[in-house]
């Protein structure tokens, strides 16, 4: 049921939100990004971050010690305000838990001998690519959107168009540093404290407080050679996406589905030598939003090749926040808007959340969906059909990934169809206003959750979760997680994952 504005004021807030966004949030976001850029550049160039790290971790330890001295009366969580996260919802639990202040925002070390980069958990993807790419290096999986943090991508999850080759974000991480519930600091990897290492991803800060992450590095080239392949009919969309994801020659694979029978498959590889007349600097402020640029390939109805600067490619969906910005600034892709105001797009998601009124919140809750569901790729065709039936939201983001077996909360069930190891899954991302008849936020999401569970899939935890605790435990394997919580004293220190991610725990 659509949300009806209660009076003229709510009507204006909902239908003319773009006025506030353009006049206030866009300039505020722009100046914040400038400050952040120079601050990070200065810290990294002066190499002061590693020296400060130990004292910042010690401060976290002291806060945990004080929590112990105060009698452990509340669960602990980080004090980072809920509006600063990229997740659409704000958590309620921070108001009732013992808040641990963290100031862990720096790139600590780029080790070219080990081919790793060590960072603090609040380092963003934009910050990381700006640091690494000029040095000729990158991380294997760079999840979209500049403001996504390393910590959020570890404790939740992260995926990108290179994930069919490298796995989820957690699979390119080689070590984690945490402060545990007793105030001690521990480092874990596949060889050291391995049970903890495999259980940290998806744990949502319920096993310890993340203070550093070590991530693999791979060489970075200047451009991505991107091939656009228009597809017709759902059978072809599913078949070609699966074939592309299993082709080892492809470094990047992504499909944008514009309706049930029209999509564009994109495959790409890093490259240094390019054809100058085919370079497309899609990161320029005046360029069309990327998803609109891709949609134009459907009219051409032929395979097209372009060369995109690497960092532009990594953050191709950032300017339009995938396609969410079209609901906030309906004319944002207009050529005049792009040329005159495109240089301050996008508004920061955190500021959008901070300034969001109750009226807008109600509108989004009843008429808007932001979900990512991870399903076996062999179910892609019936999954798109199900999402169309229940939600009918387009474009739809389809991103394949491999899911290596590990003993953590998310690992693949036995696959009776093939003996491929590891199995290929696919992320189906739906963001926008549903056009399906009889859409209901709760009932429709519940139907999708049940479907995903029945095909041995998983739900990304940043989004609304309406599952019961029993269903959540059926979807995510808690065996090792429960053992670790008991052995590390977490039961009296941190809430369970479910208690932090279910719908009732969020505003």
N, C-alpha and C positions, 0 to 999 in steps of 0.2 A: 504494500500500500504506500503510495507516495506521501511524503511529508508536506503538509499544508502550512505555510507561514502563518504565525499568529500575529496579525496586524501589519501595518505599513512598515514599521521599523525592521521587523524580521524579513519582510519581503525585499527591502532594499539591501540588507546585509547579505541575503542569499543570492539575489539576482544581479547585484552590482558590486560584488566583492572585488571585481577586477579594479575598481577605482582605488580602493585602499591598497591593493597589492601593487599597482603601478606607481602610485604616488609615495608610498611609504616603504613597503617591504622590498621592492626591487632595489632602491638606493641603499637601504640598510644592509641588504645581502651583499651588494657590490663592495661597500666600504669594509664590511667585515672580512670579505675574502682578501682584499688588499692587505689589511692588517695581518691576517693569518699567513699570507704568502711571505711577507718580509720578516715576520717573526720566525717562521720555520727556516727561511734561508739563512738568517743571521745565526741562529742556534746551530744549524748543521755546519756552516762554514767555520764557525769558531770551535767546533768539536766539543762544545760544553755539555751536550746532552748526556754522554756516557758518565761524566763526572757527577752529574746531578742525579742520575738514576738511582744509585744506591741510597742516597739520602731520602729520596722520595719513597722508595720501597720501605725504608726504615720508618718513615712517617706512617705508612699503612700498617706496619707491624705494631707500632705504638697504639694506634687506634683500636686494633684488635685486642691488644693487651688491656686497654681501658675497658673494652666491652666485657672481657672476662672478669676484671675487677668489679665491675658494676653488677655482676651476678647473672650475666647471660639472659637477661629478662626478655629480650626481643631477638628475632632473627636479624642477621646482618644483610646489607645490600650496599651497593655503591651509592654515593650521594649525587651522582650525575642526574640532573633534572630530567624527568620523563619527556619534556618537550624538546630536548636536544637530540633524541634518538630519531632515526629515519622511520621507524615504525609509526603507522598512522595513529595508533592509540597511545594514550598516556597511562602508565601503570599506577594503580591505586596503592600498591603495597609499600611504596617508598614513604608514604605518610605515616605508616605504623611500624616500620622497621628501623633498626639502628643503622644510620647512614655513615658509611665509611668514605671520607673524602679522598678522591684520587686526582692527581694532576700529571697524568702519564701520557704526554702528547708528542713525544719526540722520536725521530729516527735515531737509533743509537749507534749503529755500526754497519757499514757495508764491507763485507769480507769477501774479496774477490778470489782468494785462495780456496776458501771453503765453498764459494758460490752461494752465500747466504746473506740476508739482511736481517738485522735484529732491530725490532721496533717496540715501542710501548703501545698498549692496547687502544689508545684514542687517536693514533695516527690514522688519517683517512686515505682512501684510495687516490684522491686527487693529490694529496701531499706526497704519497709514495711514488706515484708515476712522475711527478714533477722533479723529485729527487733522483730517481733511478734512470729514467730515459736519457737525460743528457750525458750520463756516464756510460751509456751503451748497454745498460742492463734493464731487466724487467723481472717481475714475478710471473710464474706460469699461468696463474688464474687471477685476473683483475676484474672483480665484480663491478658491474655498472653503477653509476652515480658517484660523483666526487666525494660526497659526505659520508659514505659508508665507512665505518671504522673497522680496523683489524680485530679488535676485541669483539665487536658485534658479529663479525663474520666467523669468528672461531666459536664463540659461545652459542650463537645461533647457527647460521650456515650461510655460505655464499657460493655463487655459481656464475659462470660466464661461458662465452662461446668457445673457449678452449677446454671446457670441462669434459668433453667427450674424449679428450686425450689425457688430461691430467687429473680428472676427478673434481670433487668439490674443493672449496678453499682450504678446508682442514687437511686435505691430502697433499698440499704443497707446503704445509707447516712441518718443521722438523723438531721443534722443541717449544715448550711452554714453561714460563716461570710463574709460580703462584704463591700467594700468602695463604696458608691454611688456617683452619679455625682455631688452632692453638697459638697462632702468631708466628709460626716458623715459615721459612722460605724454602721452596722445593722446586727443582727443575726436573722436568720429565720429557722423555723422548721414546722412540720405539725400542731403545736398548736400556734406558734408565727410567725406572718407575713406569713401565710400559702400560700397566693397567690404568693408571691415572691419565697417561698421554692419550690413550684411545677413548677415554670417557669424558674428557674435557669438552670436545665438540658436542653441541646440542645441549649442554648441561646448564646453560643460562645463568652462570654464576652461582651454582648451588653446590659446588665442590670446593671452591676457594676463590680468591680474588686474583684475577689475572693481572700480572704486572709486566710481562714481556713475552714476545713471540719471535721465534727465529723462522724465517721463511726462505725457501729455495729461490735461487736466481737463475735466469737463463739469459743468453745474449739477446739484446734488442736491436732490431733493424729499423730503418727510417720509415718504412711504409708498410702498409698491408695491401696486397693485391687481392681485391675483393670481387668475386663473381656473383652477379645477381641472376637467379634463374626463376622466372615466373612459372608457377605451377597451377594447373587446373584440375578440379575434382579431388575430393578428399582422399581417394585411394592413391592418387599420384603424390599428393602432399605427404602422406604417411610413408609411402614407399621410398621416395627420394630423400626425405629427411633421414630415414633409417640408414639408407645406403651411404649417404654422405658422412654420417656419424661413425660409420665403421671403416671408412676409407682413411688409412693411416697417412695419406698424403695431405689431408686437410688439417691445418692448424686451428682454424676457426670454423664453427658451424652454427648457424642460427636460422630460424624460419619465423617470419611474421605472417600470421594468418589474418586475412582481411574479411573473409566470410567463409562459410563452411566449404566452399569450392574454389577459393582463390587465395593464393599465398605466394610469397617470394622466399626462396631458399637462398641463403648467402653462405658461401664458402670462401675462406681466405687463407693467405700465408704471408708471413713477414718477408720483406724483400728490400734490397737497397737500390737496385737498378730499375728505373721506371721509364714509362713513356710519358714525357712531359705533358702532352696534350690530354692525357687521361687522369691527371692529378686532380683530386677533388678534396679541398680543404674544408671538410664538413664542419669543423669546429669554429669556423668564422661566424661572427655574430649575425651576418646578413644572409647566411645560407638557410635554405628551407629546413625545417625540422626533419630529422633523419627518417622517422617513420613515414613522413609524407614523401620524402625523396624516394624511399623504397617502394611505396605504393605506386608511384609514377611508372615504375618498371612494368607494372601489369599492362598498361596501355601500349608499351613498346612491344610486349609479347615476344621478346627474344632475349637471349643471354647477353648480358652487358658486363664489361670488365672496367673497374676503376682502381686507382691507386690513392689510398687515403693515408695521411700521416699517422704514425702509430698511436700517438697520444690522442689524436682526434678520434681514431677508431675506438680506443678503449672507453672513451667517454661520449660515444655517439648519441646515447639516449639521455644524457644529462640535461641538455638545454631545455628539452620539453618534458623532463621527468617521465621518460618513456612517452606516454601520450596523456598523462594526467593534466598537463598545463592547459590543454585545450578546453577543459571544463572550468578552469580558473580564469584564464584570459582567452575567451573564445576567438578573438581576432589576432592572437599571438603569432600565428604563422603568416599573417598578411605581410606582403613585401614591404609596405611602408613602415609597419611596426618593427619588422626585423631590422631595417636599415637605421631607424632612428632610436629605437629602444632595445634592440636585440642584444646590445653589448652589456646590458645589466640583467639579462635573463640567465638562469632561472632564479626565482626567489628561493631562499633556503627553506627546506622542508621543516626544519626546526622552528623557524620564525612563523611559518604558516600555522603550525600547531600551537605555538605560543599565543597567537592572536586570534585563534579560532573561537568564535562565539558558540554558545549553546545551540543556537538556531542552526548554524552550519554543521555542528556535530550531529544534531538530529537528522538533518538532511542527508549527510553522508551515511549515517548508520542505516537509514531506511532505503536509500536509493543508490548506494555506491558499494562496489566490491573491490577489495585489494587482496588477492590471494595468489600463492604459488603452490602448486601441487606437483609432487614428484612421482611419476608412474613408470613402470617398465615400458620401454619403447615399443614393444610389440602390441601394447594396448593403446597406442597413440590414436588410431582411427576411432575406436569406440569411445575413447576419452574425450576427443574433440566433439563427437556427437553428443555425449552426455553433457558437456559444458555448454554446448549450443542449446540443448533442450532445457536445461535448468537455468542458465544465466543469459546466454546470447550476448556476450560482450566481445567486441572487436575494436581494434586489433587484438590478437592473442599472441603472446610471446611463447615460442617453442624453442627450448635450448637443451640439446642432448648432453648427457654426462655419463661417465663410467662410475660405478659404485664398487670400489675394491672391498673385499671382505675384511672386516675387522671386528673385534669383540665389543665395540661401543654400542651406543643406543640405536644407531642406524647402520644396519648391514643387510645385504641382500638375502632374501629367503632362497630356498632351493628352486632352481629354474628348471622345470620339467621339459621345457621346449628345446633348449639347446645345451651344449656343454661349453658355451663361450664363457671365458673367465677373464676379467670381471664382466658382469652383465651391464648392458647399456640401459640407462633410464632416461627420462626426458622431463624437464621442468615445463609445466604449462602455467604461464602467468596470465592472469586476467585482472585488469585494472580499469575500472570505469563504471558507467551506468548500465545496468542490465536492461535489455529490451524484451526478455522473455515474459510472457503473460503469467500472471499469478506469482511473480517474484516476491519472496519474503526473505528478509535478511537471515533470520534464524533457520527457518525450515529449508530454504534453498541451500544454505551452507551445510546444514546437517546432511542433506541428500548427497552433496558432493563429497563430504567427508566419508560417508559410508561407502560410496562407490570407490574412492581412493583406497580405503582400508581393504576392501574386498579384492582389489587387484594387487595387493601387497605394495602399496605406495605409501608416501609420507607427505605430511603437510609442513610447510615452512612455518616456524613458530612466531615470526614477527606479526603474523596476521591473526584475525579473529579465529579462535578455536572453541567450538561449541561442544566438542566431545566430552563424554563423562570421563571420570578418572579411569574407570575400567577400560573404556575404549582407547584412551590415550596410552595406557600400558599395553594394550594389544598392538597398537601401531608402532610404538617405540619399545625396544627391548631394554628393560630396566635391570636385568640380572646382575651385570657387573656394576652398574651404577649404584644399586642398593647395597652391594657388598662394600663398595668404597665409602659410601656415606656412613655406614656403620663403623668401619675401621678408622675413618678420619675424623670422627666426632662431628659430622655434618648435621645430624638429625636435630641437634639443639642449636645449631649455628646458622643454617641456611634452610629456607623453604624448599620444598620439592619443585621440580620444573613445572609440573602441572599447575601448582598454586601461583605461579608467576605468569603463565601464558594463557590460561583459560579466559574466556570472555568476561566472566564476573570479576576477574582480577584487574580489569582495565576499564578506564573511563570511556 
